[in-house]
Amino acid sequence: MSTPEHQSHAVWLCFEIPRAGGRLLETGTEEFLKLKSNGTLGDIPVIVVLTKYDMLIDRMERTLDETSLDKLSDAAIKDLAKNKAEAELQDVCIGPLEKFAGPDTPHAKISTRRDHKETLTRLIRVTENYVGLCPRPR
């Protein structure tokens, strides 16, 4: 058996957040997730990474009703767009993922933009938590 530093510790299965009715899970990805859920892939944690979260927020901000924004601050508009993005993420990504792979499938949304650096911190935390749950080789 190889030493721990030469073994996989986790798999980040990355998806761009779909746009315009796009599909999150393609056939090959579904097969991979089935292999994980039936134990074929062993104990290696698979963490679904939803990329380009910032673009989703930007898209949601562009779709806000202009007339309802007149008396809102810039911060309030950003919060409104973020809340709308969270709802969209749940409907388009997390809901279908959990329906297919189960509610315990770890996932994280990410953006590499500076104003969303907390998303990368959360991905690291999720990864550390799941890697820590894996049995160590002897």
N, C-alpha and C positions, 0 to 999 in steps of 0.2 A: 504494500500500500504506500502511496506517496505521502510525503510530509504535508502538514496542513497548509503551509505557505504555497504549495503547488496544487492545491485543490480549489475548486470553485466554492465561494462563500455565499454568493447570492447571484440571482439573475435579475437584471433590470429589463423588463419587457416594455419597450417604449412605443408609444403611439402618439401621433399628432392628434390633438383634439379635432374631431371632424368639423368641417364647415358645410353649410348648405345641404343638410340632409345626408351627409356622408356616413358611411358605416364604420363603426369602431373596430369590430372584430371580423377579420377575414377568415377564410376557411383554414389556412395554415396555422393561424394564431389559435383558432378554436381547437385544432388538433393538439397543439402544444399544451394548452390549458387542460385538455382532457388527460394528457399524459401526466401532468402534474397532479390533478385531482385523483387519478386512480393509482398513484404511487409509483408509476414507472420511473419518474425522475428522482425518486428518493427524497431525502430530507432537505435538499437545497431550496431555500426560500425563493419564490418568484414574486417580485414586486412590480406591479404595473405602474409605469411612469407615464403620465399624461402631459405631453409637452405643449409648448406655445400658449400657456395660460394667459399671458399678457395680451396675445392677439385676440383671444376670446373676450377679455374685458374690453379691449378697444372696439371690437365688433358690437358688443352690447351697448357701449356708450354711444356709438353712432346710431343705434336703433331707438334710443330714448326719445320720447315725445318732447319736442322743443318747447311747446307751450307750458308743459308742466315743470320746466326747468328754470323759468324766469327768475324766481325768487330764491333759488338754491345757490349755496356757495359752491365753489369748485370742489371742495372736500366732500360735500353732500352729494354732488353729481357723481364723483368717483365711487363713493360708497354705494350709491344706487346702481351704478354699472356693475360693481363687484358682486352685489347681491343677485342681480339678474344673471351674471355669469355663473355664479354658484348654482342657481336653479337650472340653468342650461346644462352645466356639467353633470349634475345629478340625472337629468332626463336623458341626455345623449350618451354619457360615458359610464358613470358609476352604476346607475340602475341596470342597464344592459349587462355590464360586467358582472355584477353581483347575481343577476338572474342566471347567467350562463355558468360562471365559475364558483358561485357561492358567496355569501355575505362576509366570509372571513378572508377574502382575497385582499392582501395588502396593496394599497395604491397611494400615489401621491401626485399632485399636480405640480408642474414646475414652469418656471420662466427664468431665463438668464439675465433679464433686465434688473438693474440695480434696485429699482423700487419694488421688486418682488423677491429679493434675496431670501426672505423667510421661507419661500417654497423649497429652496435648495437645502436649507437647514432642516426642514421637516423631512425631506427625502432621506437625508443622512440619518436622522433620528429613527425613522421607520426601518431603514436598512439595519442599523445597529441593533434595534430591538429584535428583529426577526433572525438575524445571524446569531444573536445571543441565545435564541431558543433552540438552535440546531444542536444535535448531539455532536460532541467532539470525537474525531477518530482516535483510536487507541494507539 
